[in-house]
Amino acid sequence: MNQQYAVIGCETTGIFAERGDRILEIAVVLLDASGAVQDTWSTLLNPGPELGPTHIHGVRRQHVLQAPRFREIAPYFAQLLAGRVLVSHRAAFTLTFLRSEFERAGLANQVTKIESMCTMRLCHEVDASTGRSLVDCGQALGLRLRRAHEALADANAAAQIFRVLLEQYPARVRKQRAHPFTLKRGALAEPVTEPAVRVRPDMERLPESFLGRVAPTARPWHTAGLDPIHELEYLAVLDLALSDGFLDINEADNLHLLADHFGFELRNREVLHRKYFEGVVAEAWADNVLSDDEIRQVRAVGIMLSVPQDIITRSLESAR
């Protein structure tokens, strides 16, 4: 089948669309059936008053003042996606935001289905020891990718990963089926013209935060009693929540709701958090160097995840 693909990357103001977080930068890389790039498109978006962690995504207020809102680009973006299978890294996260934005734009009823293939899940099906980040997944496939926190760079990275997966593991890709992005007949006035976009300006690249670097690299495991896919998706959201080095009360509440949604019992969640913390400790010590500030940050992760103090202390000491 000559199925074509649309690989999506986005930067957001936070990690929970259900609580009002928005997309502030979106990109798509269009691929043919073999995974070759056909075209790319991206724009900054004006998400409203809140920009979220600017020290992570690098987008400032002056960058988005003249940027379109999602509703202004939604018809054209939907037309770009139409008939293609969507692909994304951490697809569950991306889909939550896409569905929310299309609903805000009044197009939710015009889209029959929004599904996506997930490069993170596919990489874990190939090698369960792979980390969760784009960089780690790429490395497992022999690709050298960089950490970006830019929508187009992330979409390009995911597209490179997906092409390798298509070439080397076609059966696994076919197994993780997703329906093409489909619009109802007459949903859009034809043709939809390309809207004015706002491209991210060249600027000094922000260094990756310590926790943003080590947390997604912590090798996965399987906790008895948890669905492996749900476990992976929960950990991916936890990675994002901790990328700024802090877990605020809203993030903690939403992680609790996500765990409930996945059916995680309290004891399983406690084991999962402890293993996650121990994985962060191991990755933090991987280069045999850990500053006092990094120790403080790692200890804070344990506290934020309600890991018992004796386990926090023992983990940090045993990793030396």
C-alpha positions as a Markdown table, in Angstrom:
| # | Residue | x | y | z |
|---|---|---|---|---|
| 1 | Met | 0.0 | 0.0 | 0.0 |
| 2 | Asn | 1.4 | 3.4 | -1.0 |
| 3 | Gln | 0.6 | 5.0 | 2.4 |
| 4 | Gln | 2.2 | 8.4 | 3.1 |
| 5 | Tyr | 3.0 | 9.9 | 6.5 |
| 6 | Ala | 3.0 | 13.1 | 8.4 |
| 7 | Val | 5.5 | 13.4 | 11.2 |
| 8 | Ile | 4.6 | 16.0 | 13.8 |
| 9 | Gly | 6.6 | 17.9 | 16.3 |
| 10 | Cys | 5.4 | 20.5 | 18.8 |
| 11 | Glu | 6.4 | 22.7 | 21.7 |
| 12 | Thr | 3.9 | 23.4 | 24.3 |
| 13 | Thr | 3.3 | 25.8 | 27.3 |
| 14 | Gly | 3.0 | 22.8 | 29.6 |
| 15 | Ile | 2.3 | 19.1 | 29.6 |
| 16 | Phe | -1.4 | 18.8 | 30.2 |
| 17 | Ala | -3.8 | 20.0 | 27.5 |
| 18 | Glu | -6.7 | 19.1 | 29.8 |
| 19 | Arg | -5.7 | 21.9 | 32.2 |
| 20 | Gly | -5.4 | 24.5 | 29.5 |
| 21 | Asp | -1.8 | 24.1 | 28.2 |
| 22 | Arg | -1.4 | 25.1 | 24.6 |
| 23 | Ile | 0.8 | 24.4 | 21.5 |
| 24 | Leu | 3.1 | 27.3 | 20.9 |
| 25 | Glu | 5.1 | 25.9 | 18.0 |
| 26 | Ile | 4.1 | 23.1 | 15.5 |
| 27 | Ala | 5.8 | 21.4 | 12.6 |
| 28 | Val | 5.2 | 18.6 | 10.2 |
| 29 | Val | 7.5 | 16.6 | 8.0 |
| 30 | Leu | 5.7 | 15.0 | 5.1 |
| 31 | Leu | 7.0 | 11.6 | 4.0 |
| 32 | Asp | 6.3 | 9.3 | 1.1 |
| 33 | Ala | 5.7 | 5.6 | 1.5 |
| 34 | Ser | 9.4 | 4.8 | 1.8 |
| 35 | Gly | 10.0 | 7.4 | 4.4 |
| 36 | Ala | 11.7 | 10.0 | 2.1 |
| 37 | Val | 11.0 | 13.6 | 2.9 |
| 38 | Gln | 8.5 | 15.3 | 0.5 |
| 39 | Asp | 8.1 | 18.7 | 2.3 |
| 40 | Thr | 8.2 | 20.4 | 5.7 |
| 41 | Trp | 6.1 | 23.1 | 7.3 |
| 42 | Ser | 6.3 | 24.9 | 10.7 |
| 43 | Thr | 5.2 | 28.0 | 12.5 |
| 44 | Leu | 5.3 | 29.5 | 16.0 |
| 45 | Leu | 1.8 | 30.0 | 17.5 |
| 46 | Asn | 0.4 | 32.6 | 19.8 |
| 47 | Pro | -0.9 | 30.5 | 22.7 |
| 48 | Gly | -2.3 | 33.4 | 24.7 |
| 49 | Pro | -0.9 | 34.9 | 27.9 |
| 50 | Glu | 1.0 | 31.9 | 29.2 |
| 51 | Leu | 4.2 | 30.7 | 27.5 |
| 52 | Gly | 5.2 | 28.1 | 30.1 |
| 53 | Pro | 8.9 | 27.2 | 30.7 |
| 54 | Thr | 10.7 | 29.6 | 28.3 |
| 55 | His | 14.0 | 28.4 | 29.7 |
| 56 | Ile | 13.3 | 25.0 | 28.1 |
| 57 | His | 11.7 | 25.8 | 24.7 |
| 58 | Gly | 13.4 | 29.2 | 24.3 |
| 59 | Val | 10.3 | 31.0 | 23.0 |
| 60 | Arg | 9.8 | 34.5 | 24.3 |
| 61 | Arg | 6.8 | 36.8 | 24.2 |
| 62 | Gln | 8.3 | 38.9 | 21.4 |
| 63 | His | 8.6 | 35.8 | 19.2 |
| 64 | Val | 4.8 | 35.0 | 19.3 |
| 65 | Leu | 3.2 | 38.5 | 19.3 |
| 66 | Gln | 2.8 | 38.4 | 15.5 |
| 67 | Ala | 2.4 | 34.7 | 15.3 |
| 68 | Pro | -1.0 | 33.2 | 14.2 |
| 69 | Arg | -3.2 | 31.4 | 16.7 |
| 70 | Phe | -3.9 | 27.7 | 16.1 |
| 71 | Arg | -7.4 | 28.4 | 14.8 |
| 72 | Glu | -5.9 | 30.5 | 12.0 |
| 73 | Ile | -3.6 | 27.7 | 10.7 |
| 74 | Ala | -5.9 | 24.8 | 11.6 |
| 75 | Pro | -7.7 | 24.4 | 8.2 |
| 76 | Tyr | -4.4 | 24.5 | 6.3 |
| 77 | Phe | -2.7 | 22.2 | 8.8 |
| 78 | Ala | -5.5 | 19.7 | 8.6 |
| 79 | Gln | -5.3 | 19.8 | 4.8 |
| 80 | Leu | -1.6 | 19.0 | 5.0 |
| 81 | Leu | -2.4 | 16.0 | 7.2 |
| 82 | Ala | -5.4 | 14.7 | 5.3 |
| 83 | Gly | -5.0 | 11.1 | 4.1 |
| 84 | Arg | -1.7 | 10.6 | 5.8 |
| 85 | Val | -0.9 | 8.4 | 8.8 |
| 86 | Leu | 0.4 | 10.6 | 11.6 |
| 87 | Val | 3.7 | 9.8 | 13.3 |
| 88 | Ser | 5.1 | 11.4 | 16.5 |
| 89 | His | 7.5 | 10.8 | 19.3 |
| 90 | Arg | 5.6 | 10.4 | 22.6 |
| 91 | Ala | 2.5 | 10.2 | 20.4 |
| 92 | Ala | 0.0 | 10.0 | 23.2 |
| 93 | Phe | 1.2 | 13.4 | 24.5 |
| 94 | Thr | 1.1 | 15.0 | 21.0 |
| 95 | Leu | -2.4 | 13.6 | 20.2 |
| 96 | Thr | -3.8 | 15.0 | 23.4 |
| 97 | Phe | -2.7 | 18.5 | 22.4 |
| 98 | Leu | -3.8 | 18.1 | 18.7 |
| 99 | Arg | -7.3 | 17.0 | 19.7 |
| 100 | Ser | -7.6 | 19.9 | 22.2 |
| 101 | Glu | -6.4 | 22.5 | 19.6 |
| 102 | Phe | -8.7 | 21.2 | 16.9 |
| 103 | Glu | -11.6 | 21.3 | 19.3 |
| 104 | Arg | -10.8 | 24.9 | 20.3 |
| 105 | Ala | -10.6 | 25.7 | 16.6 |
| 106 | Gly | -14.0 | 24.3 | 16.0 |
| 107 | Leu | -12.8 | 21.5 | 13.7 |
| 108 | Ala | -13.0 | 18.5 | 16.0 |
| 109 | Asn | -16.4 | 17.4 | 14.5 |
| 110 | Gln | -14.9 | 17.6 | 11.0 |
| 111 | Val | -12.1 | 15.1 | 11.7 |
| 112 | Thr | -13.3 | 11.5 | 11.8 |
| 113 | Lys | -10.3 | 10.2 | 13.7 |
| 114 | Ile | -7.0 | 11.4 | 15.1 |
| 115 | Glu | -4.5 | 8.6 | 15.7 |
| 116 | Ser | -0.8 | 8.4 | 15.5 |
| 117 | Met | 2.1 | 5.9 | 15.3 |
| 118 | Cys | 4.7 | 6.4 | 18.0 |
| 119 | Thr | 8.4 | 6.3 | 17.3 |
| 120 | Met | 9.1 | 5.9 | 21.0 |
| 121 | Arg | 6.9 | 2.8 | 21.3 |
| 122 | Leu | 8.3 | 1.4 | 18.1 |
| 123 | Cys | 11.8 | 1.7 | 19.3 |
| 124 | His | 11.0 | 0.0 | 22.6 |
| 125 | Glu | 9.4 | -2.8 | 20.7 |
| 126 | Val | 12.6 | -3.3 | 18.8 |
| 127 | Asp | 14.8 | -2.9 | 21.9 |
| 128 | Ala | 13.2 | -2.7 | 25.3 |
| 129 | Ser | 16.4 | -1.3 | 26.8 |
| 130 | Thr | 16.2 | 1.9 | 24.8 |
| 131 | Gly | 15.8 | 5.3 | 26.6 |
| 132 | Arg | 12.7 | 7.3 | 25.9 |
| 133 | Ser | 14.2 | 10.5 | 24.3 |
| 134 | Leu | 14.6 | 11.2 | 20.6 |
| 135 | Val | 18.3 | 11.2 | 21.0 |
| 136 | Asp | 18.4 | 7.8 | 22.8 |
| 137 | Cys | 16.0 | 6.2 | 20.3 |
| 138 | Gly | 18.0 | 7.5 | 17.4 |
| 139 | Gln | 21.3 | 6.2 | 19.0 |
| 140 | Ala | 19.8 | 2.8 | 19.3 |
| 141 | Leu | 19.2 | 2.8 | 15.6 |
| 142 | Gly | 22.6 | 4.2 | 14.7 |
| 143 | Leu | 21.5 | 7.8 | 14.3 |
| 144 | Arg | 23.3 | 10.8 | 15.8 |
| 145 | Leu | 20.5 | 13.3 | 16.8 |
| 146 | Arg | 20.7 | 16.4 | 18.9 |
| 147 | Arg | 18.4 | 17.6 | 21.7 |
| 148 | Ala | 16.6 | 20.6 | 20.3 |
| 149 | His | 13.2 | 21.5 | 22.0 |
| 150 | Glu | 12.3 | 23.0 | 18.6 |
| 151 | Ala | 9.2 | 21.7 | 16.8 |
| 152 | Leu | 10.8 | 21.3 | 13.3 |
| 153 | Ala | 14.1 | 19.9 | 14.6 |
| 154 | Asp | 12.1 | 17.3 | 16.7 |
| 155 | Ala | 9.9 | 16.4 | 13.8 |
| 156 | Asn | 12.9 | 15.9 | 11.5 |
| 157 | Ala | 14.5 | 13.7 | 14.1 |
| 158 | Ala | 11.4 | 11.6 | 14.5 |
| 159 | Ala | 11.2 | 11.4 | 10.7 |
| 160 | Gln | 14.8 | 10.0 | 10.5 |
| 161 | Ile | 14.0 | 7.5 | 13.2 |
| 162 | Phe | 10.8 | 6.4 | 11.4 |
| 163 | Arg | 12.5 | 6.0 | 8.1 |
| 164 | Val | 15.1 | 3.6 | 9.7 |
| 165 | Leu | 12.2 | 1.7 | 11.3 |
| 166 | Leu | 10.4 | 1.5 | 8.0 |
| 167 | Glu | 13.5 | 0.1 | 6.3 |
| 168 | Gln | 14.8 | -2.3 | 9.0 |
| 169 | Tyr | 11.6 | -3.3 | 10.8 |
| 170 | Pro | 8.7 | -3.0 | 8.3 |
| 171 | Ala | 6.7 | -5.7 | 10.0 |
| 172 | Arg | 6.7 | -3.9 | 13.4 |
| 173 | Val | 5.7 | -0.7 | 11.7 |
| 174 | Arg | 2.8 | -2.4 | 10.0 |
| 175 | Lys | 1.7 | -4.0 | 13.3 |
| 176 | Gln | 1.4 | -0.6 | 15.0 |
| 177 | Arg | -1.4 | 0.5 | 12.7 |
| 178 | Ala | -3.0 | 3.9 | 12.8 |
| 179 | His | -5.9 | 5.2 | 10.7 |
| 180 | Pro | -5.0 | 8.0 | 8.3 |
| 181 | Phe | -6.0 | 11.5 | 9.3 |
| 182 | Thr | -9.4 | 11.9 | 7.7 |
| 183 | Leu | -11.6 | 14.9 | 7.2 |
| 184 | Lys | -15.3 | 14.6 | 6.6 |
| 185 | Arg | -16.4 | 15.4 | 3.0 |
| 186 | Gly | -16.8 | 19.1 | 2.6 |
| 187 | Ala | -15.1 | 19.9 | 5.9 |
| 188 | Leu | -12.9 | 22.5 | 4.3 |
| 189 | Ala | -13.4 | 25.1 | 1.6 |
| 190 | Glu | -11.2 | 24.1 | -1.3 |
| 191 | Pro | -8.5 | 25.1 | -1.8 |
| 192 | Val | -7.3 | 26.3 | 1.6 |
| 193 | Thr | -4.5 | 28.8 | 1.1 |
| 194 | Glu | -1.4 | 28.7 | 3.2 |
| 195 | Pro | -1.6 | 31.1 | 6.2 |
| 196 | Ala | 1.0 | 33.6 | 7.2 |
| 197 | Val | 3.5 | 31.9 | 9.5 |
| 198 | Arg | 6.0 | 33.0 | 12.1 |
| 199 | Val | 9.3 | 31.1 | 12.0 |
| 200 | Arg | 11.4 | 30.7 | 15.1 |
| 201 | Pro | 14.3 | 33.2 | 14.8 |
| 202 | Asp | 17.9 | 32.2 | 15.0 |
| 203 | Met | 19.0 | 32.5 | 18.6 |
| 204 | Glu | 21.4 | 31.1 | 21.0 |
| 205 | Arg | 20.6 | 27.5 | 21.7 |
| 206 | Leu | 19.6 | 26.9 | 25.3 |
| 207 | Pro | 21.6 | 24.2 | 27.1 |
| 208 | Glu | 19.7 | 21.0 | 28.1 |
| 209 | Ser | 18.9 | 21.0 | 31.7 |
| 210 | Phe | 20.6 | 18.4 | 33.9 |
| 211 | Leu | 17.4 | 16.5 | 34.7 |
| 212 | Gly | 16.1 | 17.0 | 31.1 |
| 213 | Arg | 19.2 | 15.2 | 29.9 |
| 214 | Val | 19.4 | 12.3 | 32.4 |
| 215 | Ala | 15.8 | 11.5 | 33.2 |
| 216 | Pro | 14.6 | 10.3 | 29.8 |
| 217 | Thr | 17.9 | 8.3 | 29.4 |
| 218 | Ala | 17.2 | 6.2 | 32.5 |
| 219 | Arg | 16.8 | 2.7 | 31.2 |
| 220 | Pro | 13.2 | 1.3 | 31.2 |
| 221 | Trp | 12.0 | -1.6 | 33.1 |
| 222 | His | 8.7 | -3.4 | 33.6 |
| 223 | Thr | 6.8 | -3.1 | 36.9 |
| 224 | Ala | 4.7 | -6.2 | 37.6 |
| 225 | Gly | 1.0 | -5.5 | 37.4 |
| 226 | Leu | 1.3 | -2.5 | 35.0 |
| 227 | Asp | 0.5 | -2.5 | 31.3 |
| 228 | Pro | 3.9 | -2.0 | 29.6 |
| 229 | Ile | 2.6 | 0.6 | 27.1 |
| 230 | His | 0.8 | 2.6 | 29.8 |
| 231 | Glu | 4.0 | 2.4 | 31.9 |
| 232 | Leu | 6.1 | 3.8 | 29.1 |
| 233 | Glu | 3.6 | 6.6 | 28.3 |
| 234 | Tyr | 3.4 | 7.5 | 32.0 |
| 235 | Leu | 7.2 | 7.7 | 32.3 |
| 236 | Ala | 7.4 | 9.8 | 29.2 |
| 237 | Val | 5.1 | 12.4 | 30.8 |
| 238 | Leu | 7.0 | 12.2 | 34.0 |
| 239 | Asp | 10.2 | 12.9 | 32.0 |
| 240 | Leu | 8.6 | 16.1 | 30.6 |
| 241 | Ala | 7.2 | 17.1 | 34.0 |
| 242 | Leu | 10.7 | 17.0 | 35.6 |
| 243 | Ser | 12.6 | 18.5 | 32.6 |
| 244 | Asp | 12.6 | 21.9 | 34.3 |
| 245 | Gly | 13.8 | 20.4 | 37.6 |
| 246 | Phe | 10.5 | 21.0 | 39.4 |
| 247 | Leu | 7.2 | 19.2 | 39.9 |
| 248 | Asp | 4.5 | 21.7 | 40.8 |
| 249 | Ile | 1.3 | 20.9 | 42.5 |
| 250 | Asn | -0.7 | 20.9 | 39.2 |
| 251 | Glu | 1.7 | 18.6 | 37.5 |
| 252 | Ala | 1.6 | 16.3 | 40.5 |
| 253 | Asp | -2.2 | 16.3 | 40.5 |
| 254 | Asn | -2.3 | 15.5 | 36.8 |
| 255 | Leu | 0.2 | 12.7 | 37.1 |
| 256 | His | -2.0 | 11.2 | 39.8 |
| 257 | Leu | -5.0 | 11.5 | 37.4 |
| 258 | Leu | -3.0 | 9.9 | 34.6 |
| 259 | Ala | -2.0 | 7.0 | 36.8 |
| 260 | Asp | -5.6 | 6.6 | 37.8 |
| 261 | His | -6.6 | 6.7 | 34.1 |
| 262 | Phe | -4.1 | 3.9 | 33.4 |
| 263 | Gly | -5.4 | 1.9 | 36.4 |
| 264 | Phe | -2.2 | 2.0 | 38.4 |
| 265 | Glu | -2.7 | 1.0 | 42.0 |
| 266 | Leu | -0.9 | 3.0 | 44.6 |
| 267 | Arg | 1.6 | 0.3 | 45.5 |
| 268 | Asn | 2.5 | -0.1 | 41.9 |
| 269 | Arg | 2.9 | 3.6 | 41.4 |
| 270 | Glu | 5.2 | 3.7 | 44.4 |
| 271 | Val | 7.4 | 1.0 | 43.0 |
| 272 | Leu | 7.4 | 2.7 | 39.6 |
| 273 | His | 8.5 | 6.0 | 41.1 |
| 274 | Arg | 11.3 | 4.3 | 43.2 |
| 275 | Lys | 12.6 | 2.5 | 40.1 |
| 276 | Tyr | 12.5 | 5.8 | 38.1 |
| 277 | Phe | 14.4 | 7.6 | 40.8 |
| 278 | Glu | 17.0 | 4.8 | 41.0 |
| 279 | Gly | 17.3 | 5.0 | 37.2 |
| 280 | Val | 17.9 | 8.8 | 37.3 |
| 281 | Val | 20.6 | 8.2 | 40.0 |
| 282 | Ala | 22.3 | 5.7 | 37.8 |
| 283 | Glu | 22.3 | 7.9 | 34.7 |
| 284 | Ala | 23.4 | 10.9 | 36.8 |
| 285 | Trp | 26.5 | 9.0 | 37.9 |
| 286 | Ala | 27.2 | 7.5 | 34.5 |
| 287 | Asp | 30.1 | 9.9 | 33.9 |
| 288 | Asn | 31.4 | 9.4 | 37.5 |
| 289 | Val | 31.0 | 13.1 | 38.1 |
| 290 | Leu | 28.1 | 14.7 | 40.1 |
| 291 | Ser | 28.3 | 18.2 | 41.4 |
| 292 | Asp | 26.7 | 19.3 | 44.7 |
| 293 | Asp | 24.0 | 21.1 | 42.7 |
| 294 | Glu | 23.3 | 17.9 | 40.7 |
| 295 | Ile | 23.1 | 15.9 | 43.8 |
| 296 | Arg | 20.6 | 18.4 | 45.2 |
| 297 | Gln | 18.5 | 18.1 | 42.0 |
| 298 | Val | 18.5 | 14.3 | 42.1 |
| 299 | Arg | 17.6 | 14.3 | 45.8 |
| 300 | Ala | 14.8 | 16.7 | 45.0 |
| 301 | Val | 13.4 | 14.3 | 42.4 |
| 302 | Gly | 13.2 | 11.6 | 45.0 |
| 303 | Ile | 11.4 | 13.9 | 47.4 |
| 304 | Met | 8.9 | 15.1 | 44.7 |
| 305 | Leu | 8.1 | 11.5 | 43.9 |
| 306 | Ser | 7.6 | 10.6 | 47.5 |
| 307 | Val | 10.5 | 8.1 | 47.6 |
| 308 | Pro | 11.3 | 7.2 | 51.2 |
| 309 | Gln | 14.3 | 9.2 | 52.5 |
| 310 | Asp | 16.3 | 6.1 | 53.4 |
| 311 | Ile | 16.0 | 4.9 | 49.8 |
| 312 | Ile | 17.1 | 8.3 | 48.5 |
| 313 | Thr | 20.2 | 8.4 | 50.7 |
| 314 | Arg | 21.1 | 4.7 | 50.0 |
| 315 | Ser | 20.7 | 5.1 | 46.3 |
| 316 | Leu | 22.9 | 8.2 | 46.1 |
| 317 | Glu | 25.6 | 6.5 | 48.3 |
| 318 | Ser | 25.5 | 3.2 | 46.5 |
| 319 | Ala | 25.9 | 4.8 | 43.1 |
| 320 | Arg | 29.2 | 6.4 | 44.0 |
